[in-house]
Amino acid sequence: MYETVIFDLDGTLLNTIADLAAAGNAVCRENGWPEFSREQFREMVGHGIPNLVSRFTPEDRRTPLVLEGALARFSALYGAHSMDQTRPYPGISTLLTHLKAAGIDLAVYSNKADVFSCSLIDHFFPSTFQLVRGKVEGVPVKPNPAGIRGILEQLRADPAKTLLVGDSGVDMETARNAGISSCGVTWGFRSRASLAAAGATALADTAAELETLILGGMVCN
């Protein structure tokens, strides 16, 4: 059984894409830029909000001043509407309840800004996680392992008994870089094939499968 589980946020615990896309497209409309579908936003997210803003900003407009303004506007819009359509994925709340009851240390690590990460977790999963960490100044985003190593140190966790759960190749690469196991969840923003190609230690198609893996049952694949 794993003793510590670190969860990604977007695409893993919460389906946030509708609110991210709405805020992004609002910025695009205000600037007269092309808008994008939710599926296109699914491919753009995962590397932090500044990177997302850069991706939906037209290439010929990506000056530092324009990107700074677009980031500020996106942050204001998303901050005001980040919970409008966002919901936990099926079975996640039950999974977390079971894991906490089993005495497993739970943490969240996201490339999303720390203020947004903490507010979402406080709203949807109050008093569930020992530690929630988003993007903070001075710590490189995933797949750099620095953030994971900081979490392991703060929780005094054994890397050999720690699992990183995420929905993207970035998460799988982060786990590999940090020397811990990974489980790719297939209900998120990336395909099963892409998670397998990224070297996921295991794959889970449902929250129930993930629970079996974490609590020491058969490996999901």
PyMOL commands that place a pseudoatom at each C-alpha (Angstrom):
pseudoatom trace, name=CA, resn=MET, resi=1, chain=A, elem=C, hetatm=0, pos=[0.000, 0.000, 0.000]
pseudoatom trace, name=CA, resn=TYR, resi=2, chain=A, elem=C, hetatm=0, pos=[1.207, 3.486, -0.775]
pseudoatom trace, name=CA, resn=GLU, resi=3, chain=A, elem=C, hetatm=0, pos=[1.624, 5.758, 2.247]
pseudoatom trace, name=CA, resn=THR, resi=4, chain=A, elem=C, hetatm=0, pos=[1.537, 9.070, 0.374]
pseudoatom trace, name=CA, resn=VAL, resi=5, chain=A, elem=C, hetatm=0, pos=[-0.441, 10.040, -2.733]
pseudoatom trace, name=CA, resn=ILE, resi=6, chain=A, elem=C, hetatm=0, pos=[0.122, 13.311, -4.573]
pseudoatom trace, name=CA, resn=PHE, resi=7, chain=A, elem=C, hetatm=0, pos=[-2.660, 14.302, -6.963]
pseudoatom trace, name=CA, resn=ASP, resi=8, chain=A, elem=C, hetatm=0, pos=[-2.581, 16.592, -9.945]
pseudoatom trace, name=CA, resn=LEU, resi=9, chain=A, elem=C, hetatm=0, pos=[-5.580, 18.942, -9.960]
pseudoatom trace, name=CA, resn=ASP, resi=10, chain=A, elem=C, hetatm=0, pos=[-6.957, 19.846, -13.414]
pseudoatom trace, name=CA, resn=GLY, resi=11, chain=A, elem=C, hetatm=0, pos=[-8.075, 16.764, -15.316]
pseudoatom trace, name=CA, resn=THR, resi=12, chain=A, elem=C, hetatm=0, pos=[-7.409, 14.493, -12.334]
pseudoatom trace, name=CA, resn=LEU, resi=13, chain=A, elem=C, hetatm=0, pos=[-9.487, 15.633, -9.362]
pseudoatom trace, name=CA, resn=LEU, resi=14, chain=A, elem=C, hetatm=0, pos=[-11.579, 18.306, -11.045]
pseudoatom trace, name=CA, resn=ASN, resi=15, chain=A, elem=C, hetatm=0, pos=[-12.958, 18.796, -14.528]
pseudoatom trace, name=CA, resn=THR, resi=16, chain=A, elem=C, hetatm=0, pos=[-12.017, 22.461, -14.895]
pseudoatom trace, name=CA, resn=ILE, resi=17, chain=A, elem=C, hetatm=0, pos=[-11.896, 22.776, -18.670]
pseudoatom trace, name=CA, resn=ALA, resi=18, chain=A, elem=C, hetatm=0, pos=[-15.227, 24.589, -19.151]
pseudoatom trace, name=CA, resn=ASP, resi=19, chain=A, elem=C, hetatm=0, pos=[-14.261, 27.429, -16.830]
pseudoatom trace, name=CA, resn=LEU, resi=20, chain=A, elem=C, hetatm=0, pos=[-10.727, 27.661, -18.204]
pseudoatom trace, name=CA, resn=ALA, resi=21, chain=A, elem=C, hetatm=0, pos=[-12.057, 27.794, -21.753]
pseudoatom trace, name=CA, resn=ALA, resi=22, chain=A, elem=C, hetatm=0, pos=[-14.695, 30.375, -20.854]
pseudoatom trace, name=CA, resn=ALA, resi=23, chain=A, elem=C, hetatm=0, pos=[-12.129, 32.712, -19.314]
pseudoatom trace, name=CA, resn=GLY, resi=24, chain=A, elem=C, hetatm=0, pos=[-9.690, 32.189, -22.176]
pseudoatom trace, name=CA, resn=ASN, resi=25, chain=A, elem=C, hetatm=0, pos=[-12.293, 32.815, -24.853]
pseudoatom trace, name=CA, resn=ALA, resi=26, chain=A, elem=C, hetatm=0, pos=[-13.523, 35.929, -23.038]
pseudoatom trace, name=CA, resn=VAL, resi=27, chain=A, elem=C, hetatm=0, pos=[-10.008, 37.357, -23.260]
pseudoatom trace, name=CA, resn=CYS, resi=28, chain=A, elem=C, hetatm=0, pos=[-9.883, 36.414, -26.937]
pseudoatom trace, name=CA, resn=ARG, resi=29, chain=A, elem=C, hetatm=0, pos=[-13.215, 38.104, -27.651]
pseudoatom trace, name=CA, resn=GLU, resi=30, chain=A, elem=C, hetatm=0, pos=[-12.203, 41.275, -25.846]
pseudoatom trace, name=CA, resn=ASN, resi=31, chain=A, elem=C, hetatm=0, pos=[-9.066, 41.492, -27.994]
pseudoatom trace, name=CA, resn=GLY, resi=32, chain=A, elem=C, hetatm=0, pos=[-10.648, 40.452, -31.278]
pseudoatom trace, name=CA, resn=TRP, resi=33, chain=A, elem=C, hetatm=0, pos=[-8.634, 37.225, -31.395]
pseudoatom trace, name=CA, resn=PRO, resi=34, chain=A, elem=C, hetatm=0, pos=[-9.840, 33.824, -32.655]
pseudoatom trace, name=CA, resn=GLU, resi=35, chain=A, elem=C, hetatm=0, pos=[-11.608, 31.684, -30.061]
pseudoatom trace, name=CA, resn=PHE, resi=36, chain=A, elem=C, hetatm=0, pos=[-11.038, 28.001, -29.354]
pseudoatom trace, name=CA, resn=SER, resi=37, chain=A, elem=C, hetatm=0, pos=[-13.147, 24.936, -28.603]
pseudoatom trace, name=CA, resn=ARG, resi=38, chain=A, elem=C, hetatm=0, pos=[-13.014, 23.148, -25.266]
pseudoatom trace, name=CA, resn=GLU, resi=39, chain=A, elem=C, hetatm=0, pos=[-11.179, 20.291, -26.976]
pseudoatom trace, name=CA, resn=GLN, resi=40, chain=A, elem=C, hetatm=0, pos=[-8.518, 22.726, -28.138]
pseudoatom trace, name=CA, resn=PHE, resi=41, chain=A, elem=C, hetatm=0, pos=[-8.203, 24.113, -24.626]
pseudoatom trace, name=CA, resn=ARG, resi=42, chain=A, elem=C, hetatm=0, pos=[-7.756, 20.562, -23.338]
pseudoatom trace, name=CA, resn=GLU, resi=43, chain=A, elem=C, hetatm=0, pos=[-4.596, 20.353, -25.428]
pseudoatom trace, name=CA, resn=MET, resi=44, chain=A, elem=C, hetatm=0, pos=[-3.357, 23.763, -24.301]
pseudoatom trace, name=CA, resn=VAL, resi=45, chain=A, elem=C, hetatm=0, pos=[-3.571, 23.303, -20.533]
pseudoatom trace, name=CA, resn=GLY, resi=46, chain=A, elem=C, hetatm=0, pos=[-1.103, 21.562, -18.256]
pseudoatom trace, name=CA, resn=HIS, resi=47, chain=A, elem=C, hetatm=0, pos=[1.956, 23.802, -18.242]
pseudoatom trace, name=CA, resn=GLY, resi=48, chain=A, elem=C, hetatm=0, pos=[0.680, 26.634, -16.068]
pseudoatom trace, name=CA, resn=ILE, resi=49, chain=A, elem=C, hetatm=0, pos=[-1.542, 29.634, -16.702]
pseudoatom trace, name=CA, resn=PRO, resi=50, chain=A, elem=C, hetatm=0, pos=[1.117, 31.911, -18.266]
pseudoatom trace, name=CA, resn=ASN, resi=51, chain=A, elem=C, hetatm=0, pos=[1.803, 29.205, -20.826]
pseudoatom trace, name=CA, resn=LEU, resi=52, chain=A, elem=C, hetatm=0, pos=[-1.939, 28.770, -21.496]
pseudoatom trace, name=CA, resn=VAL, resi=53, chain=A, elem=C, hetatm=0, pos=[-2.338, 32.498, -22.071]
pseudoatom trace, name=CA, resn=SER, resi=54, chain=A, elem=C, hetatm=0, pos=[0.607, 32.481, -24.452]
pseudoatom trace, name=CA, resn=ARG, resi=55, chain=A, elem=C, hetatm=0, pos=[-0.926, 29.608, -26.397]
pseudoatom trace, name=CA, resn=PHE, resi=56, chain=A, elem=C, hetatm=0, pos=[-4.291, 31.253, -26.988]
pseudoatom trace, name=CA, resn=THR, resi=57, chain=A, elem=C, hetatm=0, pos=[-2.695, 34.618, -27.813]
pseudoatom trace, name=CA, resn=PRO, resi=58, chain=A, elem=C, hetatm=0, pos=[-2.046, 34.974, -31.576]
pseudoatom trace, name=CA, resn=GLU, resi=59, chain=A, elem=C, hetatm=0, pos=[1.609, 34.407, -32.345]
pseudoatom trace, name=CA, resn=ASP, resi=60, chain=A, elem=C, hetatm=0, pos=[2.062, 37.845, -33.894]
pseudoatom trace, name=CA, resn=ARG, resi=61, chain=A, elem=C, hetatm=0, pos=[0.696, 39.502, -30.730]
pseudoatom trace, name=CA, resn=ARG, resi=62, chain=A, elem=C, hetatm=0, pos=[2.890, 37.742, -28.176]
pseudoatom trace, name=CA, resn=THR, resi=63, chain=A, elem=C, hetatm=0, pos=[4.830, 40.771, -26.987]
pseudoatom trace, name=CA, resn=PRO, resi=64, chain=A, elem=C, hetatm=0, pos=[5.684, 41.012, -23.289]
pseudoatom trace, name=CA, resn=LEU, resi=65, chain=A, elem=C, hetatm=0, pos=[3.217, 43.868, -22.815]
pseudoatom trace, name=CA, resn=VAL, resi=66, chain=A, elem=C, hetatm=0, pos=[0.333, 42.078, -24.555]
pseudoatom trace, name=CA, resn=LEU, resi=67, chain=A, elem=C, hetatm=0, pos=[0.986, 38.827, -22.703]
pseudoatom trace, name=CA, resn=GLU, resi=68, chain=A, elem=C, hetatm=0, pos=[1.159, 40.643, -19.383]
pseudoatom trace, name=CA, resn=GLY, resi=69, chain=A, elem=C, hetatm=0, pos=[-2.197, 42.292, -20.022]
pseudoatom trace, name=CA, resn=ALA, resi=70, chain=A, elem=C, hetatm=0, pos=[-3.810, 39.072, -21.258]
pseudoatom trace, name=CA, resn=LEU, resi=71, chain=A, elem=C, hetatm=0, pos=[-2.537, 37.177, -18.222]
pseudoatom trace, name=CA, resn=ALA, resi=72, chain=A, elem=C, hetatm=0, pos=[-3.893, 39.784, -15.831]
pseudoatom trace, name=CA, resn=ARG, resi=73, chain=A, elem=C, hetatm=0, pos=[-7.289, 39.790, -17.542]
pseudoatom trace, name=CA, resn=PHE, resi=74, chain=A, elem=C, hetatm=0, pos=[-7.474, 35.985, -17.681]
pseudoatom trace, name=CA, resn=SER, resi=75, chain=A, elem=C, hetatm=0, pos=[-6.536, 35.737, -13.999]
pseudoatom trace, name=CA, resn=ALA, resi=76, chain=A, elem=C, hetatm=0, pos=[-9.267, 38.218, -13.048]
pseudoatom trace, name=CA, resn=LEU, resi=77, chain=A, elem=C, hetatm=0, pos=[-11.929, 36.450, -15.111]
pseudoatom trace, name=CA, resn=TYR, resi=78, chain=A, elem=C, hetatm=0, pos=[-10.932, 32.949, -14.058]
pseudoatom trace, name=CA, resn=GLY, resi=79, chain=A, elem=C, hetatm=0, pos=[-10.614, 33.968, -10.425]
pseudoatom trace, name=CA, resn=ALA, resi=80, chain=A, elem=C, hetatm=0, pos=[-14.214, 35.216, -10.484]
pseudoatom trace, name=CA, resn=HIS, resi=81, chain=A, elem=C, hetatm=0, pos=[-15.635, 32.211, -12.349]
pseudoatom trace, name=CA, resn=SER, resi=82, chain=A, elem=C, hetatm=0, pos=[-13.371, 29.227, -11.599]
pseudoatom trace, name=CA, resn=MET, resi=83, chain=A, elem=C, hetatm=0, pos=[-16.196, 27.289, -9.925]
pseudoatom trace, name=CA, resn=ASP, resi=84, chain=A, elem=C, hetatm=0, pos=[-19.076, 28.052, -12.276]
pseudoatom trace, name=CA, resn=GLN, resi=85, chain=A, elem=C, hetatm=0, pos=[-18.951, 24.752, -14.170]
pseudoatom trace, name=CA, resn=THR, resi=86, chain=A, elem=C, hetatm=0, pos=[-16.046, 22.955, -12.502]
pseudoatom trace, name=CA, resn=ARG, resi=87, chain=A, elem=C, hetatm=0, pos=[-16.950, 19.699, -10.741]
pseudoatom trace, name=CA, resn=PRO, resi=88, chain=A, elem=C, hetatm=0, pos=[-15.129, 16.681, -9.260]
pseudoatom trace, name=CA, resn=TYR, resi=89, chain=A, elem=C, hetatm=0, pos=[-14.845, 13.689, -11.562]
pseudoatom trace, name=CA, resn=PRO, resi=90, chain=A, elem=C, hetatm=0, pos=[-17.138, 10.725, -10.763]
pseudoatom trace, name=CA, resn=GLY, resi=91, chain=A, elem=C, hetatm=0, pos=[-16.048, 8.773, -7.701]
pseudoatom trace, name=CA, resn=ILE, resi=92, chain=A, elem=C, hetatm=0, pos=[-13.304, 11.191, -6.643]
pseudoatom trace, name=CA, resn=SER, resi=93, chain=A, elem=C, hetatm=0, pos=[-14.943, 12.385, -3.432]
pseudoatom trace, name=CA, resn=THR, resi=94, chain=A, elem=C, hetatm=0, pos=[-15.569, 8.792, -2.328]
pseudoatom trace, name=CA, resn=LEU, resi=95, chain=A, elem=C, hetatm=0, pos=[-12.017, 7.815, -3.251]
pseudoatom trace, name=CA, resn=LEU, resi=96, chain=A, elem=C, hetatm=0, pos=[-10.518, 10.594, -1.147]
pseudoatom trace, name=CA, resn=THR, resi=97, chain=A, elem=C, hetatm=0, pos=[-12.747, 9.730, 1.805]
pseudoatom trace, name=CA, resn=HIS, resi=98, chain=A, elem=C, hetatm=0, pos=[-11.600, 6.101, 1.663]
pseudoatom trace, name=CA, resn=LEU, resi=99, chain=A, elem=C, hetatm=0, pos=[-7.922, 6.993, 1.311]
pseudoatom trace, name=CA, resn=LYS, resi=100, chain=A, elem=C, hetatm=0, pos=[-8.040, 9.417, 4.214]
pseudoatom trace, name=CA, resn=ALA, resi=101, chain=A, elem=C, hetatm=0, pos=[-9.796, 6.822, 6.367]
pseudoatom trace, name=CA, resn=ALA, resi=102, chain=A, elem=C, hetatm=0, pos=[-7.011, 4.367, 5.507]
pseudoatom trace, name=CA, resn=GLY, resi=103, chain=A, elem=C, hetatm=0, pos=[-4.462, 6.790, 6.948]
pseudoatom trace, name=CA, resn=ILE, resi=104, chain=A, elem=C, hetatm=0, pos=[-2.814, 7.746, 3.653]
pseudoatom trace, name=CA, resn=ASP, resi=105, chain=A, elem=C, hetatm=0, pos=[-1.196, 11.166, 3.470]
pseudoatom trace, name=CA, resn=LEU, resi=106, chain=A, elem=C, hetatm=0, pos=[-2.783, 13.181, 0.662]
pseudoatom trace, name=CA, resn=ALA, resi=107, chain=A, elem=C, hetatm=0, pos=[-1.374, 16.167, -1.229]
pseudoatom trace, name=CA, resn=VAL, resi=108, chain=A, elem=C, hetatm=0, pos=[-2.106, 18.172, -4.366]
pseudoatom trace, name=CA, resn=TYR, resi=109, chain=A, elem=C, hetatm=0, pos=[0.546, 19.489, -6.724]
pseudoatom trace, name=CA, resn=SER, resi=110, chain=A, elem=C, hetatm=0, pos=[-0.506, 21.542, -9.736]
pseudoatom trace, name=CA, resn=ASN, resi=111, chain=A, elem=C, hetatm=0, pos=[1.016, 23.848, -12.330]
pseudoatom trace, name=CA, resn=LYS, resi=112, chain=A, elem=C, hetatm=0, pos=[-2.057, 26.069, -11.795]
pseudoatom trace, name=CA, resn=ALA, resi=113, chain=A, elem=C, hetatm=0, pos=[-1.387, 29.240, -9.811]
pseudoatom trace, name=CA, resn=ASP, resi=114, chain=A, elem=C, hetatm=0, pos=[-1.220, 28.516, -6.089]
pseudoatom trace, name=CA, resn=VAL, resi=115, chain=A, elem=C, hetatm=0, pos=[-4.061, 30.870, -5.197]
pseudoatom trace, name=CA, resn=PHE, resi=116, chain=A, elem=C, hetatm=0, pos=[-6.434, 29.156, -7.642]
pseudoatom trace, name=CA, resn=SER, resi=117, chain=A, elem=C, hetatm=0, pos=[-5.314, 25.661, -6.618]
pseudoatom trace, name=CA, resn=CYS, resi=118, chain=A, elem=C, hetatm=0, pos=[-5.884, 26.332, -2.936]
pseudoatom trace, name=CA, resn=SER, resi=119, chain=A, elem=C, hetatm=0, pos=[-9.275, 27.991, -3.414]
pseudoatom trace, name=CA, resn=LEU, resi=120, chain=A, elem=C, hetatm=0, pos=[-10.586, 25.136, -5.565]
pseudoatom trace, name=CA, resn=ILE, resi=121, chain=A, elem=C, hetatm=0, pos=[-9.434, 22.465, -3.129]
pseudoatom trace, name=CA, resn=ASP, resi=122, chain=A, elem=C, hetatm=0, pos=[-10.816, 24.390, -0.135]
pseudoatom trace, name=CA, resn=HIS, resi=123, chain=A, elem=C, hetatm=0, pos=[-14.180, 24.626, -1.889]
pseudoatom trace, name=CA, resn=PHE, resi=124, chain=A, elem=C, hetatm=0, pos=[-14.569, 21.111, -3.268]
pseudoatom trace, name=CA, resn=PHE, resi=125, chain=A, elem=C, hetatm=0, pos=[-12.516, 19.031, -0.816]
pseudoatom trace, name=CA, resn=PRO, resi=126, chain=A, elem=C, hetatm=0, pos=[-12.318, 20.893, 2.517]
pseudoatom trace, name=CA, resn=SER, resi=127, chain=A, elem=C, hetatm=0, pos=[-10.115, 19.385, 5.248]
pseudoatom trace, name=CA, resn=THR, resi=128, chain=A, elem=C, hetatm=0, pos=[-9.027, 16.538, 2.960]
pseudoatom trace, name=CA, resn=PHE, resi=129, chain=A, elem=C, hetatm=0, pos=[-5.411, 17.218, 2.002]
pseudoatom trace, name=CA, resn=GLN, resi=130, chain=A, elem=C, hetatm=0, pos=[-2.415, 17.709, 4.249]
pseudoatom trace, name=CA, resn=LEU, resi=131, chain=A, elem=C, hetatm=0, pos=[-0.770, 19.924, 1.658]
pseudoatom trace, name=CA, resn=VAL, resi=132, chain=A, elem=C, hetatm=0, pos=[-1.888, 21.808, -1.456]
pseudoatom trace, name=CA, resn=ARG, resi=133, chain=A, elem=C, hetatm=0, pos=[0.726, 23.350, -3.696]
pseudoatom trace, name=CA, resn=GLY, resi=134, chain=A, elem=C, hetatm=0, pos=[0.250, 25.226, -6.943]
pseudoatom trace, name=CA, resn=LYS, resi=135, chain=A, elem=C, hetatm=0, pos=[2.664, 27.343, -8.939]
pseudoatom trace, name=CA, resn=VAL, resi=136, chain=A, elem=C, hetatm=0, pos=[4.670, 29.530, -6.568]
pseudoatom trace, name=CA, resn=GLU, resi=137, chain=A, elem=C, hetatm=0, pos=[7.387, 32.035, -7.323]
pseudoatom trace, name=CA, resn=GLY, resi=138, chain=A, elem=C, hetatm=0, pos=[10.863, 30.544, -7.422]
pseudoatom trace, name=CA, resn=VAL, resi=139, chain=A, elem=C, hetatm=0, pos=[9.798, 26.916, -7.900]
pseudoatom trace, name=CA, resn=PRO, resi=140, chain=A, elem=C, hetatm=0, pos=[9.893, 25.592, -11.489]
pseudoatom trace, name=CA, resn=VAL, resi=141, chain=A, elem=C, hetatm=0, pos=[6.724, 23.936, -12.758]
pseudoatom trace, name=CA, resn=LYS, resi=142, chain=A, elem=C, hetatm=0, pos=[6.294, 20.281, -13.619]
pseudoatom trace, name=CA, resn=PRO, resi=143, chain=A, elem=C, hetatm=0, pos=[8.001, 18.252, -15.054]
pseudoatom trace, name=CA, resn=ASN, resi=144, chain=A, elem=C, hetatm=0, pos=[10.851, 19.700, -12.997]
pseudoatom trace, name=CA, resn=PRO, resi=145, chain=A, elem=C, hetatm=0, pos=[10.907, 17.559, -9.815]
pseudoatom trace, name=CA, resn=ALA, resi=146, chain=A, elem=C, hetatm=0, pos=[11.713, 20.398, -7.402]
pseudoatom trace, name=CA, resn=GLY, resi=147, chain=A, elem=C, hetatm=0, pos=[8.095, 20.880, -6.330]
pseudoatom trace, name=CA, resn=ILE, resi=148, chain=A, elem=C, hetatm=0, pos=[7.559, 17.168, -5.706]
pseudoatom trace, name=CA, resn=ARG, resi=149, chain=A, elem=C, hetatm=0, pos=[10.770, 16.943, -3.712]
pseudoatom trace, name=CA, resn=GLY, resi=150, chain=A, elem=C, hetatm=0, pos=[9.633, 19.852, -1.577]
pseudoatom trace, name=CA, resn=ILE, resi=151, chain=A, elem=C, hetatm=0, pos=[6.334, 18.119, -0.867]
pseudoatom trace, name=CA, resn=LEU, resi=152, chain=A, elem=C, hetatm=0, pos=[8.091, 14.868, 0.014]
pseudoatom trace, name=CA, resn=GLU, resi=153, chain=A, elem=C, hetatm=0, pos=[10.354, 16.723, 2.411]
pseudoatom trace, name=CA, resn=GLN, resi=154, chain=A, elem=C, hetatm=0, pos=[7.512, 18.646, 4.033]
pseudoatom trace, name=CA, resn=LEU, resi=155, chain=A, elem=C, hetatm=0, pos=[5.425, 15.498, 4.509]
pseudoatom trace, name=CA, resn=ARG, resi=156, chain=A, elem=C, hetatm=0, pos=[8.494, 13.432, 5.455]
pseudoatom trace, name=CA, resn=ALA, resi=157, chain=A, elem=C, hetatm=0, pos=[7.331, 10.925, 2.878]
pseudoatom trace, name=CA, resn=ASP, resi=158, chain=A, elem=C, hetatm=0, pos=[9.214, 7.885, 1.636]
pseudoatom trace, name=CA, resn=PRO, resi=159, chain=A, elem=C, hetatm=0, pos=[9.643, 8.211, -2.160]
pseudoatom trace, name=CA, resn=ALA, resi=160, chain=A, elem=C, hetatm=0, pos=[9.448, 4.430, -2.495]
pseudoatom trace, name=CA, resn=LYS, resi=161, chain=A, elem=C, hetatm=0, pos=[5.950, 4.503, -0.970]
pseudoatom trace, name=CA, resn=THR, resi=162, chain=A, elem=C, hetatm=0, pos=[4.692, 7.603, -2.785]
pseudoatom trace, name=CA, resn=LEU, resi=163, chain=A, elem=C, hetatm=0, pos=[2.448, 7.726, -5.859]
pseudoatom trace, name=CA, resn=LEU, resi=164, chain=A, elem=C, hetatm=0, pos=[1.840, 10.666, -8.183]
pseudoatom trace, name=CA, resn=VAL, resi=165, chain=A, elem=C, hetatm=0, pos=[-1.587, 10.578, -9.844]
pseudoatom trace, name=CA, resn=GLY, resi=166, chain=A, elem=C, hetatm=0, pos=[-2.168, 12.687, -12.942]
pseudoatom trace, name=CA, resn=ASP, resi=167, chain=A, elem=C, hetatm=0, pos=[-3.781, 12.877, -16.352]
pseudoatom trace, name=CA, resn=SER, resi=168, chain=A, elem=C, hetatm=0, pos=[-0.884, 14.015, -18.541]
pseudoatom trace, name=CA, resn=GLY, resi=169, chain=A, elem=C, hetatm=0, pos=[2.521, 13.035, -19.818]
pseudoatom trace, name=CA, resn=VAL, resi=170, chain=A, elem=C, hetatm=0, pos=[3.892, 15.980, -17.856]
pseudoatom trace, name=CA, resn=ASP, resi=171, chain=A, elem=C, hetatm=0, pos=[2.756, 14.294, -14.633]
pseudoatom trace, name=CA, resn=MET, resi=172, chain=A, elem=C, hetatm=0, pos=[4.301, 10.972, -15.648]
pseudoatom trace, name=CA, resn=GLU, resi=173, chain=A, elem=C, hetatm=0, pos=[7.586, 12.696, -16.502]
pseudoatom trace, name=CA, resn=THR, resi=174, chain=A, elem=C, hetatm=0, pos=[7.515, 14.580, -13.208]
pseudoatom trace, name=CA, resn=ALA, resi=175, chain=A, elem=C, hetatm=0, pos=[7.152, 11.352, -11.249]
pseudoatom trace, name=CA, resn=ARG, resi=176, chain=A, elem=C, hetatm=0, pos=[9.998, 9.767, -13.173]
pseudoatom trace, name=CA, resn=ASN, resi=177, chain=A, elem=C, hetatm=0, pos=[12.216, 12.790, -12.572]
pseudoatom trace, name=CA, resn=ALA, resi=178, chain=A, elem=C, hetatm=0, pos=[11.411, 12.703, -8.849]
pseudoatom trace, name=CA, resn=GLY, resi=179, chain=A, elem=C, hetatm=0, pos=[12.010, 8.952, -8.542]
pseudoatom trace, name=CA, resn=ILE, resi=180, chain=A, elem=C, hetatm=0, pos=[8.466, 8.020, -7.529]
pseudoatom trace, name=CA, resn=SER, resi=181, chain=A, elem=C, hetatm=0, pos=[5.724, 5.841, -9.038]
pseudoatom trace, name=CA, resn=SER, resi=182, chain=A, elem=C, hetatm=0, pos=[2.987, 7.271, -11.227]
pseudoatom trace, name=CA, resn=CYS, resi=183, chain=A, elem=C, hetatm=0, pos=[-0.564, 6.414, -12.190]
pseudoatom trace, name=CA, resn=GLY, resi=184, chain=A, elem=C, hetatm=0, pos=[-2.164, 7.964, -15.242]
pseudoatom trace, name=CA, resn=VAL, resi=185, chain=A, elem=C, hetatm=0, pos=[-5.917, 8.493, -15.067]
pseudoatom trace, name=CA, resn=THR, resi=186, chain=A, elem=C, hetatm=0, pos=[-7.737, 8.194, -18.366]
pseudoatom trace, name=CA, resn=TRP, resi=187, chain=A, elem=C, hetatm=0, pos=[-10.758, 10.378, -17.551]
pseudoatom trace, name=CA, resn=GLY, resi=188, chain=A, elem=C, hetatm=0, pos=[-8.804, 13.641, -17.840]
pseudoatom trace, name=CA, resn=PHE, resi=189, chain=A, elem=C, hetatm=0, pos=[-7.412, 15.883, -20.553]
pseudoatom trace, name=CA, resn=ARG, resi=190, chain=A, elem=C, hetatm=0, pos=[-5.089, 13.406, -22.300]
pseudoatom trace, name=CA, resn=SER, resi=191, chain=A, elem=C, hetatm=0, pos=[-5.548, 10.027, -23.962]
pseudoatom trace, name=CA, resn=ARG, resi=192, chain=A, elem=C, hetatm=0, pos=[-4.771, 6.603, -22.512]
pseudoatom trace, name=CA, resn=ALA, resi=193, chain=A, elem=C, hetatm=0, pos=[-2.244, 6.029, -25.280]
pseudoatom trace, name=CA, resn=SER, resi=194, chain=A, elem=C, hetatm=0, pos=[-0.387, 9.243, -24.498]
pseudoatom trace, name=CA, resn=LEU, resi=195, chain=A, elem=C, hetatm=0, pos=[-0.155, 8.320, -20.805]
pseudoatom trace, name=CA, resn=ALA, resi=196, chain=A, elem=C, hetatm=0, pos=[1.202, 4.884, -21.614]
pseudoatom trace, name=CA, resn=ALA, resi=197, chain=A, elem=C, hetatm=0, pos=[3.701, 6.390, -24.052]
pseudoatom trace, name=CA, resn=ALA, resi=198, chain=A, elem=C, hetatm=0, pos=[4.821, 8.806, -21.338]
pseudoatom trace, name=CA, resn=GLY, resi=199, chain=A, elem=C, hetatm=0, pos=[5.836, 5.879, -19.132]
pseudoatom trace, name=CA, resn=ALA, resi=200, chain=A, elem=C, hetatm=0, pos=[3.032, 5.717, -16.568]
pseudoatom trace, name=CA, resn=THR, resi=201, chain=A, elem=C, hetatm=0, pos=[3.769, 3.079, -13.931]
pseudoatom trace, name=CA, resn=ALA, resi=202, chain=A, elem=C, hetatm=0, pos=[0.074, 2.176, -14.018]
pseudoatom trace, name=CA, resn=LEU, resi=203, chain=A, elem=C, hetatm=0, pos=[-3.171, 3.356, -15.597]
pseudoatom trace, name=CA, resn=ALA, resi=204, chain=A, elem=C, hetatm=0, pos=[-6.629, 3.664, -14.055]
pseudoatom trace, name=CA, resn=ASP, resi=205, chain=A, elem=C, hetatm=0, pos=[-9.894, 4.092, -15.938]
pseudoatom trace, name=CA, resn=THR, resi=206, chain=A, elem=C, hetatm=0, pos=[-12.063, 4.782, -12.878]
pseudoatom trace, name=CA, resn=ALA, resi=207, chain=A, elem=C, hetatm=0, pos=[-11.694, 6.105, -9.353]
pseudoatom trace, name=CA, resn=ALA, resi=208, chain=A, elem=C, hetatm=0, pos=[-12.478, 2.610, -8.058]
pseudoatom trace, name=CA, resn=GLU, resi=209, chain=A, elem=C, hetatm=0, pos=[-9.556, 1.166, -10.036]
pseudoatom trace, name=CA, resn=LEU, resi=210, chain=A, elem=C, hetatm=0, pos=[-7.314, 3.877, -8.655]
pseudoatom trace, name=CA, resn=GLU, resi=211, chain=A, elem=C, hetatm=0, pos=[-8.393, 3.038, -5.113]
pseudoatom trace, name=CA, resn=THR, resi=212, chain=A, elem=C, hetatm=0, pos=[-7.537, -0.633, -5.672]
pseudoatom trace, name=CA, resn=LEU, resi=213, chain=A, elem=C, hetatm=0, pos=[-4.083, 0.320, -6.897]
pseudoatom trace, name=CA, resn=ILE, resi=214, chain=A, elem=C, hetatm=0, pos=[-3.348, 2.695, -4.027]
pseudoatom trace, name=CA, resn=LEU, resi=215, chain=A, elem=C, hetatm=0, pos=[-4.553, 0.355, -1.313]
pseudoatom trace, name=CA, resn=GLY, resi=216, chain=A, elem=C, hetatm=0, pos=[-2.358, -2.436, -2.559]
pseudoatom trace, name=CA, resn=GLY, resi=217, chain=A, elem=C, hetatm=0, pos=[-4.464, -4.483, -4.915]
pseudoatom trace, name=CA, resn=MET, resi=218, chain=A, elem=C, hetatm=0, pos=[-3.592, -5.461, -8.451]
pseudoatom trace, name=CA, resn=VAL, resi=219, chain=A, elem=C, hetatm=0, pos=[-1.858, -2.973, -10.701]
pseudoatom trace, name=CA, resn=CYS, resi=220, chain=A, elem=C, hetatm=0, pos=[-4.266, -1.271, -13.095]
pseudoatom trace, name=CA, resn=ASN, resi=221, chain=A, elem=C, hetatm=0, pos=[-3.165, -1.159, -16.729]
for i in range(1, 221): cmd.bond("trace and resi %d" % i, "trace and resi %d" % (i + 1))
show_as sticks, trace
zoom trace
